[in-house]
Amino acid sequence: MNAINSIKKRYDELVSLIEKYNYNYYNLNKPLVDDADYDALMLELLDIERKYPSLKTEDSPSQKVGGEITNTFTEVKHSPPMLSLDNIFSEGDLYDFDRRCKKGLGENDDILYSMELKFDGLAVAVLFENGRYIQGSTRGNGIAGEDISANIATLRSMPMSLSGDSVPTHLTLRGEVFMRHGEFDRLNKMREENEESPFANPRNAAAGSLRQLDPKVTEERALDIVIYQVGSMESNLSISNNQDMLNYLKKLGLPVPEYIDFGSLEDIKEFYQYWMENRHILDYDIDGVVIKVNDLMSRDILGMTSKAPRWATAWKFPAKEAITTLRSVDFQVGRTGVVTPVANLDPINIGGVLVKRASLHNLNEIKRLGIMIGDSIKVKRAGDVIPKLVDVITEKRPESVYSIVIPKKCPSCGSLLRREEVYIRCLNPECESKRMETLKYFISKEAMDIEYMGPELIVRLRRAGKLNSISDIFKITKEDLLQLDRMGDKLADKIIESIDSRRSIPLSRFLRSLGIRNVGDHIAKIIARSVTSLENLYNMQIEDLKEIYEVGSEVAESVYSFFHNSETKAIIDEMKNAGVTIENEVYKNEGKDNIIEKIFVFTGALQNFSRKEAEDMVERYGGKVSSSVSKKTDYLVAGFSGGAKLEKAGKLGVNIISEDEFLTMIGKAK
Ligand code: IVH
């Protein structure tokens, strides 16, 4: 085959692959590949088309915006067409985009851009006539979509009439419908209970919920909408930039993006970086940021290609999901005895991290996904937590796959496992894995946080016979350490120092380090603050524990039985003998008059500390933190572009303070 023939062959292959993926993504709401792979295929196609224009056909996927219209709903023509966005992938691409804009505008001065989040939902168009909601539709192929007016009307954040005194006579809007994480979890749980297959991600759930013939179903599943663009507008107002436009839309009562910013190239980079690192603070998915020329006249000058505007581009975050093959499943025994399935994968790079293993959580997950060894699976990496297996691509199932065998006996100690709903548990208190995991947890960051000890050192010390229980950690000597392989004098000193630094430990941290069932960071703090000393805790009955605010009977029972177990008492006594002192909780004395008993809510991103740090400070000084604004809220601390909470606080007359004012209140003003 000559060169051009082989290129043509590859080109045809790409076209049919992309069409297949498009069909599955847009029409069936069932993506077969992750975005990064899709983008790579599209780039390869565009590259061939650029080099060999004769190969390009009129109906090439590069010429189409998205999926085809399906016939369940009536067709709506989009005027103007609903365009897509071009993508950039690097700072270099950003500079190229900026250069192209400057060239198009014949300008050398810095361009002011507006920056928004790229919502990972479904694009929709909405029409208002004389301030009244008339119609809502899907994007379809960009030229025409489906009429989903009734469904859009059920969205709680979608106004049915516009407010204010300069309502346009005709207004078409573009926005995104999406599902928040809480609602996604609730919906999937419900589907699981009804033995329906759960949605793979909030985007699919939003798509499935929006394209329901019965609008009642859409209404039951709380979807949200955000309006980020005007399609066309007839009004006697003249608005010259995006900033004013969004403010105007907001005044009309429309839900506009809560986090936006304006600036030039450096600010764009900062915005991108910030949201890439902090997107977990949002309760919805975003997959990048969108950069738009702020000035509307400049947008007109730049115009558009058949596919996308020249004045805007999307800068996506590196993929957090990827598709790979499941090779085997291990069963690991945790410190509480729960045996968790862990997937071993063909190693794959997800957003710069090589992933080899993924969590399967529990047995239901295996059943729910219908997963088999040899399957193609979708793996997701979120924050620092271990990657999670989220879906099985059954279309790609090879001929030889094997079922996953659920063990009947503990893989560590061989004792019979007990089935507890979705979990299997090893009940043997002597089980080696349980003991090892208890030790590893005790020294970890979440627990005692012994800086120079890690899980590997724990394994080595236990194998050397130095660690029978957690109290032995405080009996480790430098000589013990120096007997281990690969242990130098300096490192041994550091380890001893870090153990010593924890010999005096606040009660709350001590409680959470013990690994008591149902007692995490939050509950440990509440209990510690209420009982103030370990001695008091020993003397408490279940009923006394239940009196503590936020402590229910499950927690009360596990705390009670933990402290009324002879082994626990012996271990704690041993620790005390080894020089550990448990500091009584002194939070009450640290209380600041202006903070004590006051209820704080935070919104937006803070500049000086993380949300968690700020909340910890409020609690340390005797205040309370709540996640939502109500009449009881005393202060709403508004960080960088807070959204709906601000509005609610405004309506309820809650005191809204800036981050600087908050710093002053807690005595940390700069
Ligand atoms: S503006 C004419 N802004 O991303 C430009 N789009 O990959 C219209 N999207 O089709 C799009 N967040 O569905 C714009 N803040 C945002 C967005 C956004 C998400 C979606 C939209 C678009 C797709 C392109």
Residues whose N, C-alpha, C, O or C-beta is under 5 A from the ligand:
A	BS01	IVH	L83 S84 L85 E116 L117 K118 F119 L122 A123 E176 Y228 Q229 V290 P309
